Amino acid sequence: MPKFEIRPPTLEDAAAFIDYLRALHQNVDHPGVIPRSEFPSEDVQREWITKYTVGDGFCLLVLSGERIVGCAELTRGRGAHRMHCASLGVSLLKEARGQGYGTRLIEMLHEWARGQTGLERIQLEVFHTNPGAIRLYERFGYVHEGRRVGAMKRYGESIDMIQMSMPIVGTQSDTTGHHG
Ligand SMILES: CC(C)(COP(=O)(O)OP(=O)(O)OC[C@H]1O[C@@H](n2cnc3c(N)ncnc32)[C@H](O)[C@@H]1OP(=O)(O)O)[C@@H](O)C(=O)NCCC(=O)NCCS
């Protein structure tokens, strides 16, 4: 029986989500997390959640009771020239790592992506100092595409952002007028 529940967020999760961000960014015990001292208001967080309830993407929370211990999201590109892309993000608190939840979340995001009309590509960026996450993405078939050298700082250390992507075979948009 799984230890944590996985479900999409609702607007009622806004306050718990801010608590999650505080816990994630104040306990910086993983190379994939940077320290952060400013957090969104509940209104801003509700707006963020709304994107995923109106179909601009798909978000999943990992919960221990009422407490959020993880989150993963795919955000669809805006505008006709970017709609074929979705950006992936995933994070878990320490207590939820190394138990397959990251893998499960990405599988569920991919499942959603395959049902999306016109979606062709999933892209992400990951710190070069985060080999565990890079391995996880490689296992799914993400390929290295580029590197933004020194694009981020973590405790004064320059971090390169590794750009990765994979094609996704979603539902094709029907431009021919043929059906069936
Ligand atoms: C990166 C991250 C999302 C990975 O999620 P995760 O749940 O820890 O990943 P998984 O458990 O699915 O897989 C990670 C490892 O655990 C192992 N694992 C999987 N199931 C397991 C289980 N039941 N018991 C023990 N280990 C397990 C996997 O083999 C894998 O090992 P490896 O990477 O050393 O080869 C998570 O560590 C995290 O949130 N890190 C902080 C934020 C971050 O780095 N996000 C990515 C930014 S791009």
Ligand as a Chemical Component Dictionary entry (heavy atoms), coordinates in Angstrom:
data_LIG
# 
_chem_comp.id                   LIG 
_chem_comp.type                 NON-POLYMER 
_chem_comp.pdbx_formal_charge   0 
_chem_comp.three_letter_code    LIG 
# 
loop_
_chem_comp_atom.comp_id 
_chem_comp_atom.atom_id 
_chem_comp_atom.alt_atom_id 
_chem_comp_atom.type_symbol 
_chem_comp_atom.charge 
_chem_comp_atom.model_Cartn_x 
_chem_comp_atom.model_Cartn_y 
_chem_comp_atom.model_Cartn_z 
_chem_comp_atom.pdbx_ordinal 
LIG C1  C1  C 0 14.992 14.258 -8.160  1  
LIG C2  C2  C 0 13.809 13.669 -7.424  2  
LIG C3  C3  C 0 12.510 14.267 -7.953  3  
LIG C4  C4  C 0 13.795 12.158 -7.680  4  
LIG O1  O1  O 0 12.645 11.591 -7.078  5  
LIG P1  P1  P 0 12.744 10.239 -6.232  6  
LIG O2  O2  O 0 11.389 9.843  -5.809  7  
LIG O3  O3  O 0 13.764 10.407 -5.186  8  
LIG O4  O4  O 0 13.221 9.248  -7.366  9  
LIG P2  P2  P 0 12.984 7.699  -7.413  10 
LIG O5  O5  O 0 12.838 7.129  -6.049  11 
LIG O6  O6  O 0 11.867 7.441  -8.347  12 
LIG O7  O7  O 0 14.350 7.248  -8.051  13 
LIG C5  C5  C 0 15.552 7.758  -7.462  14 
LIG C6  C6  C 0 16.388 6.636  -6.922  15 
LIG O8  O8  O 0 15.721 5.872  -5.953  16 
LIG C7  C7  C 0 15.785 4.494  -6.328  17 
LIG N1  N1  N 0 14.515 3.878  -5.916  18 
LIG C8  C8  C 0 13.381 3.779  -6.633  19 
LIG N2  N2  N 0 12.440 3.116  -5.913  20 
LIG C9  C9  C 0 12.995 2.820  -4.728  21 
LIG C10 C10 C 0 12.537 2.149  -3.551  22 
LIG N3  N3  N 0 11.284 1.642  -3.476  23 
LIG N4  N4  N 0 13.384 2.070  -2.490  24 
LIG C11 C11 C 0 14.619 2.597  -2.567  25 
LIG N5  N5  N 0 15.117 3.223  -3.655  26 
LIG C12 C12 C 0 14.313 3.320  -4.708  27 
LIG C13 C13 C 0 15.934 4.520  -7.804  28 
LIG O9  O9  O 0 16.568 3.336  -8.267  29 
LIG C14 C14 C 0 16.810 5.710  -8.009  30 
LIG O10 O10 O 0 18.170 5.412  -7.804  31 
LIG P3  P3  P 0 19.332 6.147  -8.612  32 
LIG O11 O11 O 0 18.847 7.501  -9.062  33 
LIG O12 O12 O 0 20.415 6.266  -7.595  34 
LIG O13 O13 O 0 19.699 5.277  -9.766  35 
LIG C15 C15 C 0 13.910 13.900 -5.892  36 
LIG O14 O14 O 0 15.093 13.350 -5.409  37 
LIG C16 C16 C 0 13.834 15.367 -5.495  38 
LIG O15 O15 O 0 12.746 15.901 -5.331  39 
LIG N6  N6  N 0 14.968 16.015 -5.340  40 
LIG C17 C17 C 0 14.981 17.430 -4.928  41 
LIG C18 C18 C 0 14.443 18.342 -6.027  42 
LIG C19 C19 C 0 15.056 18.040 -7.370  43 
LIG O16 O16 O 0 16.232 17.770 -7.495  44 
LIG N7  N7  N 0 14.214 18.100 -8.398  45 
LIG C20 C20 C 0 14.660 17.936 -9.762  46 
LIG C21 C21 C 0 14.982 19.281 -10.298 47 
LIG S1  S1  S 0 15.211 19.255 -12.049 48 
# 
loop_
_chem_comp_bond.comp_id 
_chem_comp_bond.atom_id_1 
_chem_comp_bond.atom_id_2 
_chem_comp_bond.value_order 
_chem_comp_bond.pdbx_ordinal 
LIG C1  C2  SING 1  
LIG C2  C3  SING 2  
LIG C2  C4  SING 3  
LIG C2  C15 SING 4  
LIG C4  O1  SING 5  
LIG O1  P1  SING 6  
LIG P1  O2  DOUB 7  
LIG P1  O3  SING 8  
LIG P1  O4  SING 9  
LIG O4  P2  SING 10 
LIG P2  O5  DOUB 11 
LIG P2  O6  SING 12 
LIG P2  O7  SING 13 
LIG O7  C5  SING 14 
LIG C5  C6  SING 15 
LIG C6  O8  SING 16 
LIG C6  C14 SING 17 
LIG O8  C7  SING 18 
LIG C7  N1  SING 19 
LIG C7  C13 SING 20 
LIG N1  C8  SING 21 
LIG N1  C12 SING 22 
LIG C8  N2  DOUB 23 
LIG N2  C9  SING 24 
LIG C9  C10 SING 25 
LIG C9  C12 DOUB 26 
LIG C10 N3  SING 27 
LIG C10 N4  DOUB 28 
LIG N4  C11 SING 29 
LIG C11 N5  DOUB 30 
LIG N5  C12 SING 31 
LIG C13 O9  SING 32 
LIG C13 C14 SING 33 
LIG C14 O10 SING 34 
LIG O10 P3  SING 35 
LIG P3  O11 DOUB 36 
LIG P3  O12 SING 37 
LIG P3  O13 SING 38 
LIG C15 O14 SING 39 
LIG C15 C16 SING 40 
LIG C16 O15 DOUB 41 
LIG C16 N6  SING 42 
LIG N6  C17 SING 43 
LIG C17 C18 SING 44 
LIG C18 C19 SING 45 
LIG C19 O16 DOUB 46 
LIG C19 N7  SING 47 
LIG N7  C20 SING 48 
LIG C20 C21 SING 49 
LIG C21 S1  SING 50 
# 
